[in-house]
């Protein structure tokens, strides 16, 4: 079996030390995901580590620099399955420089309380839903 395309994403929280909110990003494309919410991030480029790719993607997509926290553990070595060809590793992250703005791939960003009801009220990309639940466990772990 060939290796899946590696994607990385950030569960961008207001504070790694005491998180209360998550930044959700609403996609503009592709058509089947337009208007749905996701964790910002993207594909890891050849020669990059996953962490380097995530830093680059967050700077390109949101115009921010971040500090990475704990990884949200996925079910596989490459993280969370997105489809038959790709898997995503997700880290908690906190903005250290800049103000998040929807520069690429998104038309809206929204800070949402780290509350299961509030988070699940958003129309998430289906592959991201199990990550939302795991992220809550990771973010709110004492």
Secondary structure, 3 states (H helix, E strand, C coil): CCCCEEEEEEEEECCCCCCCEEEEEEECCCHHHCCCEECCEEECCCCCCHHHHHHHHHHHHHCCEEEEEEEECCCECCEEECCCCEEEEEEEEEEEECCCCCCCCEEEEEEEECCHHHHHCCCECHHHHHHHHHHHHHHCCC
